[in-house]
């Protein structure tokens, strides 16, 4: 069904890197979501009214909020499609994240409302009216929500959409909560004990937790999240694959919406190569990055020593000592300036961001001490910094 809808309603559906195609995916997901959720709301509300069940009614209004969420997603995707202008030179892609954030607030509001109603039902329970047909309808609603969730996940993975992945998470929460509602009805049928209010409370808490999760996932790119390790490797390997590039460091990626990223990186070039030749290589990499990676890349050029054996030996010595002190740290931009009575070692030192202030000061001091033990003339000029790459997930 998913492939059928994609092929028949999205032109050039394979070219997901195009903004227009990406928008078409978002519009399709929103329209399908609105249709499915309005249908489920009508069915569940009718069932909840007949059964006098707060948990079923909670499920119904949760579906109605999901329909509203799909409308917001539709508007967000369409607004995010707007091209760059004078006031927004990087486009409007982040509007999609804002839309997902609004969706999370709607989900939280529904959860809070029905948490209050469920607590009321615990205090003053109402008699349930078990009907096999109603349970069958709820089971069918689980099937619809499961399909809708998987539909959004598949499309979301194709275009890397936070909104669609949020809808997938919300749909899976609905599957769980509706299943819990069915269990409460069956339990009442078998035992005569009304646990509807308790199940309704569980439904509300799960809905609220889904809202918190959606908010967290959409706030990260808005606030500024660390670089995904895979993205880091892709950009780093791409730049270093060109002849004339000795290494890279200080990669920073700015997210301006799905498929809209700007990055800056420092590229090390041999210091004995003509600067115009190195600059030509840098320009070519920047152009190719836009075409092949879809990233607006800005490269800072760092000349480094590649032939002076004395400098290379000192650098290797500093790297070896730092590895003994803390293998999670690294150095780059290493230069040696010879004076009459001292030798200045000038370099940047990358320290993990999670280290406290005391440790951040201790490591450079210990490295300096160890290097001076090798040669008393060494004087270190260290610039402390940290990388912007997220930790690999276990």
N, C-alpha and C positions, 0 to 999 in steps of 0.2 A: 504493500500500500504506500509506504514511504517513497520508494523509488518511482512509483506511478505518479504520485502527486508532484514530485520534484521534476520529473521529465516533462510532464504536461503543463506545468504552470510556471516554470522558470526557464527562460531562454538562456542559452549558453551556460547551463547549470554546472558544467565542469570548470569554468573559468572563475573560481571562487576568489581570486585575487582582485577582481574588478569590483569597484564600489557598487555599481549598479546591480551586479549579480548577487553580491552580499546582501544588499537591501531587499532584493526579491526573496531571498531565503527568509529574511526576518519578517517580511510581510506575510508570506505563506504560513509560517509558524504561528504568527499572531492571529490570522483569520481562522485557522484550524483550532487554535486554542479557545478563541471566543465561542465558536460553534459548539465544541465539545463541553465547555464549562457551563454555558447557558443551558444546554440540554440536561446536564447532570444536576444543575441547581433546581430546575423545574421538577425533575423526578424525585430528588431527595427531599425537597421541601414538602412535596405532596405526601411522601412516605412519613416524614417526621410529624406532619400535622395529623395524619391518621393515627399514628402510634403514640402521640403525645411524648415524643422522645427528643430531649435536648441534644443528645449526642448526634442523632441523625440530622436534626436541624442545624447544628453546628457545622456538620459536614456540608450541608447544602449551602450555607452562607460562605463557607470557605471556598466552595466552587464559584460562587458569584464574585467573590473578591478575585479569584483567579481569572475570571472573565474580564474584570476591570484591569487586572494586571496585564492581560493580553492586549487590551486597548492602549494602555500606557506604553507597552513594549512596541506596539505598532507605531505610535507617535514618536517614540524615541528613535527607532530605527530610521524612520523617514527624515527626522530632523538631523540625525547624524550623517545622513547622506549629503547634506549641503556642502558645497565645495568651500575651499578657503576664501576668505575675503580680507579686506584691509584690517578689520578689527580682530580677526581670528586667522592669522596666517598659517596655522597648522590644521585648519579645518575644524569640524564640529563633532568629531568622532566620540569625544568623551560624553556627549549627551546620552549615548547608549548606557554608559555606566550610571549616570544620574537617573535614568529611567528605571534601571534595575534596583537602585537604592529606594526609589519611591515605591516600587513593588514590595520591597522588604518591609516598609512601614505599613503598607496595607495588610500584609500578612500578619504582622505583629498586632495591629489593631483588632483584627478578627479574633486572634488568639486571646487577647485580653478580655474582649467582650464575652466570649463563651466560657472563659475561665470563671468569670463572675456568675454567669447563668448556671454553670455546672455545680459550683459551690452551693448555690441556692437550691438546686435539685437534691443535693446530699442532705441538706437540712430539712427540706420538705419534699420527699419523693412523690412523684406522680405515677399512677398505675400504667404499666406498659400493655400494649395490645399486640401480641405476637401474631404475625401473619406470614405464612411461608412465601407467598408471592412477593411480599416486601423484601424479604431476605434475598430472594432471587434477583430482584431489581438492584439491590446494593451490590451483589456479587458481579452483576453485569457492569455496574459503575466502576468497580475495581478494574475490570478488564479494559474499559475505556481509558481510565486514568493511567494504567500501566502502558497502554499503547501510546497515549499522548506524551508521557514522560520519555519513553524510548525514542519517539519521533523527534522530540526537541533535542535529546542528547545527540542523536545522529546528525541532525542539522547543525547543532551547536559545535560539534567537533569538526565539521566540514569548514566552518567559517570562523572558528575560535570566538564564539559569542558568549559573553558573560550572562546576558539576559536569558538565552536559551538554556544554558546549563543551570541557571537559577530556577527556571520553570521545570526542568527535569527533577531537580532536588525537591521542589515543592510538590510535584506530582507523586514522587515516591513517598513523601510524607502522607499524602492523601490516601495512597494505597494502604499504608500501615494503619492510619486512623480509621478508615472505613472497615478494614478487616477487624479492628478492635471493636467497632460498633456492632458488627455482625455477631461476634463472639458474645457480647453482652446480651444480645437478644436471645441467642441460643441458650445461654446460661440461665436466663430468666424462664425460658420455656421448660428447661429440664429441672430447675430447682425451685422456681417461684421466687427467687431472691432478686430484687431490683438493684443492680449495680450501675445503672445508667449514669447517675451523677458522677460516679468515680471514673467511669470510662470517658465521660464527657470532659472531665478534668484532664485525663491523659491525652485526649484528642487536642485540647487547647494548648497543653504544654508542648506537644510535638509540633503543632502549628507555629507556636512562638519560637521554638528552637530553630525551625526552618527559616523563619524571618530573620533571626539573628545571624544564621549562616549566610543567607543571601546578602545581608548588609555588610558582613565582614568581607566576603569575596569581592564585592563591588567597591568598597572603600579602599582596599589595598592599591589598585591602580590609580585611584584619584589622589590618594595621599602621596604615593610614590613608593612602589615596591622594589625589592632587590631584583637583580637580573636573574632570569631563569638560567640554570647552569647549561642547559642545552643551547639556549640562544647565545650565551657567552661563548661557548665552544664554536658555534657556527660562525659567528662574526670574527672571532680571533683566528680561526683556521682559514677563513676566507682571506683576510688581510695578509696573513703570513705566507699564503700560498704564492704570492707574487715575488718574482726575483727582485732583489734590491731591498727587501724588508728583512731585517735581522731578528725582529721580535716585536711584541706589542704589550701594552699595559694600560692601566687607567681607563678601562672601558666603562662608559656610562650610557644607559639607554633611557630615553624619555618616552613614555607611552602617551600618545594623543588620541587613543581609541584603537579598537581592533584593526590591525593592518595599517596603522598609521604611527610609525615610530621614527624618532630621531636619535642618533647615537653619536658619541664622540669617543675617539680612541687615540692613544699615543703610539705612533709607529717608529721603531728604532731603525735608523739607516746608517750605513758606514760613514764615518766622518771624513773619509778621504775621497768620497764620490762627489762629483760636481753637483752643487745644490740645485741647479736647474734640472738635471737629470732625475734627481730624487723627487723633486717637485712634480715632474711630469708623471712619475710612477704614482705618486699620491693622488693626483688629479684623476688618473685612470681608475684607480681603486674606488674612489668616491663615486664616479659615474657608474661603474660596474655594480657597486653595492645597491644603488638605486634600482637598476634593471633586474638584478638577479636575486636580491634579498628583500626588495621593497622597503629599504631603509634609507632615510636621508642621513648619510654618514659624513661627519666632519673629522678629519685626521690631523692631529698635531705631529709634526716631524721632530724626532729627537736624534741628533747625530751621536753615535757611540763609537768608541774605539774598538777596532776589530783586529789590529795587527801588532800593536805594541805589546811585546811579551811581558814587560815589567808591569804594565797596567793590568793586563789580563791575569797575571799571577796574583796580584794584590786583590783583584776582584774575586777570583776563585777562592782565595783565602778567606775573604770576608763572607762569601756565601757559605763556605764550609763551617765556619765558626757559628754563623747565625743558625745553620741547620742543627748544630749541636745544642745551641741554647733553646731554640724553639722552632721545630720544623714547619709550623703553621705560618711563620713569617717569611718574608722574601724582600729582596732589594732589587732596584733597577735604577736606570739613569746614573750609572757609576762613572765618576770622573776623578782623575788624579791631577792635582796642581802641585808642582814641585817648588819649594821655597829654599832659601839659604839654610835655615835651621829646622824646618818642619816640612812635612808632606801632608797636604790637605786631601782627605778622602771625602768626596762630595757625592752623596747618593740619597735616594728616597727609600724609605723602609715601610713596607706594608705590614700593619699589625691588625689582627682580627678585631672587628668592631665591638665584640662582646667583652673584650678585656677591660678591666677597670683602670682608673687613672694611674694608680700606683704601678700596675704592671706595664702600662704604656710608657711610663718614665723609666722603669727598671731595665727593660730590654735594651734600649739604645745605650744606656749607661754601661751595662754589662758587655755589650758588643764593643763599645769604645775601649773599655778596659782590656779586653782580650786582644784587640788589635794592637794597642800600645805595648802589650807584653811581647808581641811579635817584633815590633820596631817602635822605639820610644819617640821617634819623629812623627809618627802617625797622629794626625788630628782629624777627628771625624766631624763633618758638617752634615747632620742627618735631618731630612724632612720626613716627619711621621705622617702616614696616611693609612687609609683602609680601603679595601675593595668594596664593590657594590654588587657582588654576586651572592645569590641565595645559597644556602647549604643544600647539598644533595639530599633528597628525601630517602630515608632508609627503606 
